Amino acid sequence: MVRAENRLPAEEAQRSTDGRSLMDLVRDLRDETTTLVRQEVALAKTELSEKASRVGRNVGSLAAGGMLAFAGLLFLLVAANVGVYLGLVAADLSHATAGWLAPLIVGGVVALIGYVLIQKAISTLKRESVVPERTKESLEADKEWMKEKVQ
């Protein structure tokens, strides 16, 4: 039996303070690093999924705004047709006023609502970052953790 004071310096260097060998520590570090990388990949997937969902909702608003703007254009076209027709038959107003004024107002309001929705969606999409921020922060913390483990 070899007593502690008779151990070679190399044997002492391979033992940690809790009695595990250097190979055990390296294996543990490898296993913990593998687990950490898997968790980081899962976090990145989750975060990117959340971002894709938000972008999808804003693209939906953009599409809705585009449809409303198109409906406004249709009202404006109807206003032009009705304006010509009703302008000829209008009695209370001049030919140029009664026939086109009401549909023109409706078309202008619908187009304005569409414009507001489009601008809101564009503004929100411009502010959206595609960088997974939580994953980035977590990776930086993991980097510090690994530095502490190696030292």
Rosetta silent file (secondary structure, phi, psi, omega in degrees, C-alpha in Angstrom):
SEQUENCE: MVRAENRLPAEEAQRSTDGRSLMDLVRDLRDETTTLVRQEVALAKTELSEKASRVGRNVGSLAAGGMLAFAGLLFLLVAANVGVYLGLVAADLSHATAGWLAPLIVGGVVALIGYVLIQKAISTLKRESVVPERTKESLEADKEWMKEKVQ
SCORE:     score description
SCORE:     0.000 S_00000001
   1 L     0.000  133.748 -177.956    0.000    0.000    0.000 S_00000001
   2 L   -96.523  125.752  177.852    1.333    3.393   -0.982 S_00000001
   3 L   -83.156  160.055 -175.278    0.925    6.136    1.557 S_00000001
   4 H   -58.243  -37.362 -177.385    0.097    9.697    0.488 S_00000001
   5 H   -74.229  -16.170  179.183    3.535   11.007    1.260 S_00000001
   6 H   -93.051   -1.349  179.414    5.135    8.326   -0.955 S_00000001
   7 L   -68.308  149.238  176.652    3.054    9.230   -4.061 S_00000001
   8 L   -74.698  152.447  178.507    4.831   10.621   -7.051 S_00000001
   9 H   -58.220  -34.014 -179.967    4.196   14.298   -7.920 S_00000001
  10 H   -64.850  -39.004  178.258    2.563   13.261  -11.242 S_00000001
  11 H   -64.876  -41.272  179.293    0.015   11.146   -9.366 S_00000001
  12 H   -64.624  -36.686 -178.917   -0.799   14.074   -7.082 S_00000001
  13 H   -67.996  -26.874 -178.495   -1.244   16.381  -10.079 S_00000001
  14 L   -85.705   -5.059  179.430   -3.803   13.998  -11.569 S_00000001
  15 E  -103.042  136.412  175.679   -5.992   13.993   -8.463 S_00000001
  16 L   -89.793 -179.808 -177.973   -8.393   16.799   -7.720 S_00000001
  17 L   -67.961  -23.201  179.814   -9.326   17.987   -4.276 S_00000001
  18 L   -98.515   10.448  173.613  -12.369   15.673   -4.203 S_00000001
  19 L    91.519    0.705  179.536  -10.397   12.581   -5.203 S_00000001
  20 L   -87.087  147.680 -179.690  -11.422   12.391   -8.876 S_00000001
  21 E   -77.706  166.701  178.034   -8.787   11.879  -11.535 S_00000001
  22 H   -61.246  -37.489  178.216   -8.030   14.363  -14.281 S_00000001
  23 H   -64.440  -38.737  176.673   -9.670   12.017  -16.788 S_00000001
  24 H   -62.813  -43.099  179.271  -12.860   11.988  -14.696 S_00000001
  25 H   -63.838  -41.639  179.232  -12.876   15.775  -14.661 S_00000001
  26 H   -64.540  -42.550  177.381  -12.309   15.948  -18.434 S_00000001
  27 H   -61.096  -45.262  178.905  -15.162   13.441  -19.003 S_00000001
  28 H   -61.230  -43.481  178.803  -17.453   15.457  -16.751 S_00000001
  29 H   -62.358  -42.334  177.795  -16.542   18.662  -18.577 S_00000001
  30 H   -60.875  -48.190 -179.064  -17.201   16.970  -21.924 S_00000001
  31 H   -63.260  -44.520  179.590  -20.593   15.649  -20.770 S_00000001
  32 H   -66.019  -37.124  178.619  -21.625   18.959  -19.235 S_00000001
  33 H   -66.970  -41.606  177.438  -20.508   20.842  -22.347 S_00000001
  34 H   -61.015  -46.431  178.130  -22.492   18.492  -24.597 S_00000001
  35 H   -61.185  -43.007 -179.515  -25.588   18.967  -22.451 S_00000001
  36 H   -62.397  -43.233  179.537  -25.053   22.717  -22.440 S_00000001
  37 H   -63.738  -42.238  177.924  -24.740   22.875  -26.226 S_00000001
  38 H   -61.710  -42.097  179.356  -27.947   20.852  -26.631 S_00000001
  39 H   -65.556  -37.986  178.912  -29.763   23.179  -24.257 S_00000001
  40 H   -66.151  -39.628  177.651  -28.471   26.226  -26.133 S_00000001
  41 H   -64.284  -42.227  177.876  -29.676   24.794  -29.444 S_00000001
  42 H   -62.498  -41.956  178.244  -33.107   24.142  -27.911 S_00000001
  43 H   -63.294  -42.969  179.426  -33.206   27.714  -26.564 S_00000001
  44 H   -62.575  -42.064  178.616  -32.227   29.132  -29.955 S_00000001
  45 H   -61.768  -44.932 -179.434  -34.968   27.087  -31.665 S_00000001
  46 H   -63.057  -45.777 -178.037  -37.565   28.296  -29.181 S_00000001
  47 H   -65.787  -41.211  178.527  -36.502   31.919  -29.459 S_00000001
  48 H   -66.636  -34.331  176.402  -36.416   31.855  -33.256 S_00000001
  49 H   -63.942  -42.605  177.620  -39.862   30.243  -33.267 S_00000001
  50 H   -62.264  -43.365  179.823  -41.208   33.073  -31.086 S_00000001
  51 H   -64.943  -41.142  178.819  -39.660   35.674  -33.389 S_00000001
  52 H   -62.499  -37.345  178.668  -41.087   33.954  -36.471 S_00000001
  53 H   -63.962  -44.879  178.746  -44.517   33.995  -34.841 S_00000001
  54 H   -63.947  -42.163  178.816  -44.296   37.760  -34.179 S_00000001
  55 H   -63.437  -40.025  178.482  -43.081   38.424  -37.716 S_00000001
  56 H   -60.534  -42.514  178.484  -45.954   36.291  -39.037 S_00000001
  57 H   -63.096  -41.802 -179.423  -48.502   38.332  -37.123 S_00000001
  58 H   -69.971  -33.431  174.811  -47.034   41.585  -38.466 S_00000001
  59 H   -66.137  -35.477  174.623  -46.989   40.241  -42.003 S_00000001
  60 H   -61.159  -43.109  176.215  -50.679   39.458  -41.450 S_00000001
  61 H   -62.886  -39.856  177.928  -51.271   43.089  -40.487 S_00000001
  62 H   -61.954  -43.430  178.883  -49.347   44.174  -43.562 S_00000001
  63 H   -65.093  -43.221  178.912  -51.528   41.949  -45.749 S_00000001
  64 H   -62.004  -42.540  177.238  -54.719   43.233  -44.075 S_00000001
  65 H   -61.914  -40.528  177.949  -53.563   46.819  -44.622 S_00000001
  66 H   -64.494  -40.026  178.095  -52.848   46.040  -48.265 S_00000001
  67 H   -66.412  -40.899  177.980  -56.296   44.527  -48.730 S_00000001
  68 H   -65.516  -38.689  176.857  -57.964   47.543  -47.122 S_00000001
  69 H   -64.260  -38.422  176.852  -55.943   49.884  -49.326 S_00000001
  70 H   -65.177  -42.281  176.385  -57.044   47.845  -52.342 S_00000001
  71 H   -60.636  -38.576  175.996  -60.668   48.054  -51.159 S_00000001
  72 H   -60.806  -40.711  177.306  -60.156   51.825  -50.897 S_00000001
  73 H   -63.214  -40.397  177.493  -58.958   51.879  -54.470 S_00000001
  74 H   -62.007  -42.033  177.142  -62.075   49.960  -55.502 S_00000001
  75 H   -62.497  -38.525  178.404  -64.248   52.519  -53.719 S_00000001
  76 H   -64.742  -37.585  176.899  -62.395   55.282  -55.507 S_00000001
  77 H   -68.781  -40.647  175.920  -63.061   53.582  -58.833 S_00000001
  78 H   -62.808  -39.022  178.952  -66.727   53.106  -57.944 S_00000001
  79 H   -60.224  -38.416  178.867  -66.779   56.767  -56.962 S_00000001
  80 H   -65.936  -44.689  178.606  -65.574   57.704  -60.414 S_00000001
  81 H   -65.116  -49.303 -179.145  -68.262   55.561  -62.091 S_00000001
  82 H   -65.067  -35.794  178.808  -71.053   56.630  -59.755 S_00000001
  83 H   -58.963  -42.296  178.322  -69.867   60.220  -60.004 S_00000001
  84 H   -66.832  -46.550 -177.821  -70.391   60.228  -63.727 S_00000001
  85 H   -65.443  -55.418 -176.773  -73.773   58.477  -63.423 S_00000001
  86 H   -69.886  -25.179  176.780  -75.167   60.363  -60.430 S_00000001
  87 H   -61.186  -31.833  179.087  -73.685   63.611  -61.655 S_00000001
  88 H   -77.681  -29.341 -174.747  -76.073   63.467  -64.560 S_00000001
  89 H  -104.549   -4.904 -177.232  -79.163   62.707  -62.438 S_00000001
  90 L   -67.573  140.304 -178.821  -78.456   64.738  -59.337 S_00000001
  91 L  -113.734  -36.816 -175.690  -80.936   67.447  -58.668 S_00000001
  92 L   -77.121  -31.515 -179.233  -79.967   68.939  -55.344 S_00000001
  93 L  -116.744  170.011  176.427  -76.311   69.465  -56.141 S_00000001
  94 L   -66.302  164.032 -179.369  -74.472   70.301  -59.234 S_00000001
  95 L   -58.122  -30.926 -175.077  -73.632   67.533  -61.628 S_00000001
  96 L   -86.992   -9.891 -172.580  -70.035   67.531  -60.408 S_00000001
  97 L  -103.841  -58.637 -170.427  -70.745   67.361  -56.672 S_00000001
  98 H   -64.299  -38.829 -173.646  -73.459   64.944  -55.509 S_00000001
  99 H   -69.216  -31.440 -175.210  -72.541   61.980  -57.625 S_00000001
 100 H  -111.640  -13.792 -172.984  -68.940   61.548  -56.608 S_00000001
 101 H   -67.599  -48.133 -177.768  -68.625   63.137  -53.180 S_00000001
 102 H   -62.907  -52.521  179.196  -70.099   60.347  -50.979 S_00000001
 103 H   -65.948  -27.521  177.656  -68.210   57.394  -52.509 S_00000001
 104 H   -66.888  -40.546  178.048  -65.051   59.494  -52.653 S_00000001
 105 H   -64.428  -46.411  179.361  -65.237   60.130  -48.889 S_00000001
 106 H   -60.685  -46.675  179.269  -65.833   56.413  -48.160 S_00000001
 107 H   -62.203  -39.459  178.617  -62.977   55.385  -50.435 S_00000001
 108 H   -64.547  -40.619  178.886  -60.653   57.951  -48.859 S_00000001
 109 H   -65.308  -46.135 -179.823  -61.435   56.725  -45.325 S_00000001
 110 H   -62.401  -43.356  178.671  -60.893   53.058  -46.265 S_00000001
 111 H   -63.431  -38.162  178.543  -57.637   53.902  -48.035 S_00000001
 112 H   -64.687  -43.077  177.629  -56.478   55.915  -45.007 S_00000001
 113 H   -60.914  -44.241  177.523  -57.175   52.986  -42.647 S_00000001
 114 H   -60.393  -42.351  178.850  -55.229   50.690  -44.967 S_00000001
 115 H   -61.904  -43.338  179.724  -52.334   53.136  -45.075 S_00000001
 116 H   -62.406  -43.822  178.806  -52.223   53.346  -41.264 S_00000001
 117 H   -62.926  -42.071  178.877  -52.166   49.532  -40.943 S_00000001
 118 H   -63.372  -46.011 -179.717  -49.382   49.223  -43.518 S_00000001
 119 H   -62.780  -40.252  178.446  -47.261   51.897  -41.803 S_00000001
 120 H   -62.313  -46.165 -179.845  -47.775   50.252  -38.380 S_00000001
 121 H   -64.016  -43.450  179.716  -46.701   46.837  -39.705 S_00000001
 122 H   -63.036  -43.327  179.057  -43.652   48.251  -41.494 S_00000001
 123 H   -61.744  -44.156  179.833  -42.597   50.163  -38.378 S_00000001
 124 H   -66.019  -41.681  179.614  -42.954   47.076  -36.183 S_00000001
 125 H   -65.566  -34.905  178.539  -41.050   44.877  -38.652 S_00000001
 126 H   -65.014  -34.220 -178.966  -38.187   47.395  -38.819 S_00000001
 127 H   -79.349  -16.421 -175.970  -37.772   47.229  -35.024 S_00000001
 128 L   -74.498  127.544  178.145  -37.779   43.413  -34.962 S_00000001
 129 L   -98.463  138.483  178.211  -34.329   41.910  -34.516 S_00000001
 130 L   -89.112   -5.286  179.284  -33.561   38.478  -35.947 S_00000001
 131 L   -77.067  125.334  177.030  -30.740   37.926  -33.438 S_00000001
 132 L   -73.019   93.598 -171.993  -31.816   35.511  -30.677 S_00000001
 133 H   -61.310  -44.820 -178.486  -30.901   37.821  -27.763 S_00000001
 134 H   -64.235  -38.647  178.233  -31.544   35.371  -24.898 S_00000001
 135 H   -65.262  -41.152  179.294  -29.444   32.712  -26.623 S_00000001
 136 H   -60.759  -46.609  178.728  -26.644   35.230  -27.171 S_00000001
 137 H   -63.757  -40.689 -179.684  -26.675   36.209  -23.478 S_00000001
 138 H   -65.510  -39.310  177.728  -26.820   32.588  -22.410 S_00000001
 139 H   -64.220  -37.638  177.446  -23.850   31.710  -24.625 S_00000001
 140 H   -65.445  -40.106  176.968  -21.841   34.517  -23.065 S_00000001
 141 H   -65.606  -38.642  178.385  -22.690   33.200  -19.591 S_00000001
 142 H   -64.924  -36.123  178.420  -21.732   29.684  -20.724 S_00000001
 143 H   -61.896  -43.775  177.917  -18.409   30.999  -21.969 S_00000001
 144 H   -64.999  -40.358  179.652  -17.691   32.425  -18.523 S_00000001
 145 H   -61.463  -43.325 -179.162  -18.802   29.169  -16.875 S_00000001
 146 H   -67.081  -35.596  177.108  -16.437   27.146  -19.090 S_00000001
 147 H   -61.265  -42.516  178.974  -13.559   29.513  -18.294 S_00000001
 148 H   -65.066  -39.043 -179.293  -14.157   28.917  -14.582 S_00000001
 149 H   -66.884  -37.454 -176.297  -14.328   25.130  -15.081 S_00000001
 150 H   -74.879  -32.556 -176.139  -11.070   25.029  -17.053 S_00000001
 151 L   -72.045    0.000    0.000   -9.107   27.167  -14.588 S_00000001
